[in-house]
Amino acid sequence: MDTHTRYTGLIEHYRDRLPVSETTRLISLGEGNTPLIQLQNIPRLIGKDVDIYVKFEGLNPTGSFKDRGMTMAVTKAVEAGSQAIICASTGNTSAAAAAYAVRAGIKAFVLIPEGKIALGKLAQTLMYGAKIIQINGNFDAGMALVKEVADHAPVTIVNSINPFRLEGQKTAAFEIVDELGTAPDYHCLPVGNAGNITAYWKGYSEYSTDTATHKAVTDKRPVMCGYQAAGAAPFVAGKMVDNPETIATAIRIGHPQSWDLAWNVQKQSNGWFDSQTDQQILAAQKMLSQYEGIFCEPASATSLAGALQDIASGKIPEGSRIVCTLTGNGIKDPDTAIAQCKDAVPVTIDASLDAVKKAILDNI
Ligand SMILES: *Cc1c(COP(=O)(O)O)cnc(C)c1O
């Protein structure tokens, strides 16, 4: 008997908790099932007795958590007979939309802000062959245009205002509970449009109930902590921000689409929103690379930057079990990474044994 089970994506894996039927054609690239890595060196470095895990979503097929939402959104778009999808994007949504559209055999249109998209994300979107519409405006302007144009053209919006996006994304919480055996005490996330923090809360909430009996199996859900970049922090300001600015381009958003939903998450989970400067975000990104061997993109490191600040202040107490979502892969933004490591850029030496030997002995 064949005892191997091939992992074929999160819809197949969590089918009983997702809106698909036996006959639904699943559009999948094997997304989900990402590693939950316990940090070993950073807790020691900060001298605190905390368990910190990172959910490394940068290891999804297109390198970000957007794939979780996109497999579901494109599956449902195709099921409904749609021939084209559209999104506004700071980069990762466009890469995911483009890839899943190829997989489905439909067209993808993506609106991106000129010059404010990380190089790797642009490369991906070009390679997958999406129709890129570059606008002279930021994400928020693009999002407003996408909502308008969808009323005038036969295209399905696949931004996180599409409810199927959140359905797919909630499975990350399922995976964490499956792996830890219970929900963590705190869950930390970077917040842009706030779809993901909403999706995780939905996931933790649904997983605390048995699907067959509808009875509660646990009342444990985490405190949800949402962190924003200081220059793009509408949840901290308590109002929309018109000219958001941050090096963490994936969360350079001033008008979050899931505003009310995310405030409900904050209230229900007794959580909070806070912000981090670009400097703190980049420091956390580098720390993860240099002390743990984990390379995430700048926006992703906002979750750890926030957690470290709240651990230091005692707001997150010692003895806590914390999960930080690392939303995307560091390889997507090589420019920001290289600019951060100016001092480590290699000098060129002679191609001789003596010169190479000296380079080693000088640095050992
Ligand atoms: C999309 C994205 C976010 C923000 O997620 P929201 O659901 O918009 O809050 C954070 N980090 C990365 C890398 C992203 O691509």
The ligand as a Gaussian input file, in Angstrom:
#p B3LYP/6-31G(d) Opt

LIG

0 1
 C        0.853000      42.320000       1.796000
 C        1.999000      42.344000       2.716000
 C        1.904000      42.804000       4.043000
 C        0.660000      43.426000       4.591000
 O       -0.431000      42.565000       4.720000
 P       -1.897000      43.182000       4.891000
 O       -2.815000      42.036000       4.795000
 O       -2.057000      44.166000       3.758000
 O       -1.932000      43.882000       6.207000
 C        3.017000      42.705000       4.855000
 N        4.171000      42.219000       4.395000
 C        4.312000      41.783000       3.128000
 C        5.635000      41.246000       2.709000
 C        3.233000      41.826000       2.249000
 O        3.394000      41.399000       0.992000

